[in-house]
Amino acid sequence: MSKELPSLTPKQVIKALEKIGFKFFRQKGSHKIYVKGAMQVIVPYHGKDLKKGTLHQIIKGTGLSIEEFRQYL
């Protein structure tokens, strides 16, 4: 399986986070904050696809590998 991720919208990432068990905590401007226990992930909620670096930071914040995260998409 490839380590590369497809282009993802914020909605797709949020859907995957909710499957993993993250819950919406609050929003500040256009950034939605999701929490699961002591872990916190910030998702910029704009009308375009997330940049690769941003997506990698979100995945890193979940504590999952890229392959594990892909299973929730």
N, C-alpha and C positions, 0 to 999 in steps of 0.2 A: 504494500500500500504506500502511496506517495505521501511524503511529509508536507507537500504543498497544499495550501487551502485554497478553495475557490473564492471568488469575490463574494463577500457576504454583506447584506444590509444589516442595519442595527436590529430590525425586527427579527431576522433569522437568528442572530446571535442571542437575543433576549429569549426567544422560544427555546433554544438549546439550553441556556442558563436555567430556565424554569424547569426543564426536564431533569437537569442535574440536581436541582433542589434549592437553587437560589431564589430568594424572595425579594420583591421590590421593596426598598427601604425609603428612599426619598429621591427628589429631583432638584437639581440646582441648575437653572437655566436650561440648556439643551443636553445636560448630562444626567443620565439615570443611574442611580446607585443601587446595586443588588448585593445582598448579604446572605451568607450561609455560615452560621456559627461565628467564628472569628474572622472568616475570609470576607473580603469586600472587593467588588469589581465595579468599575465605572465604565459605562457604555455611552459614548457620545451619540446622541440621537439626532442625526442630521438626515437630510433627504438623499444621501448618496451612499455608496459602498464605503465600508471602513478600509482604511489603509492597512497594509500588511503589518507594519510595526505595531499599530494600535491593536489589531486582532491578536497578534502574538502576546502582547501584554495582558489582554483580557484572558487568554487561555492560560497564561502563566499564573494569573491571579486565582484561577479555579483549582490549581494544583494537579491538573490533568496533563497528559501528554497530548500532542497534536492528534495522534491516532485515536486516543480515547475520546477527545472532544468531537472528532468527526463522526463518531457513532451516534451522537445526539443530534446531528443535523437532519 
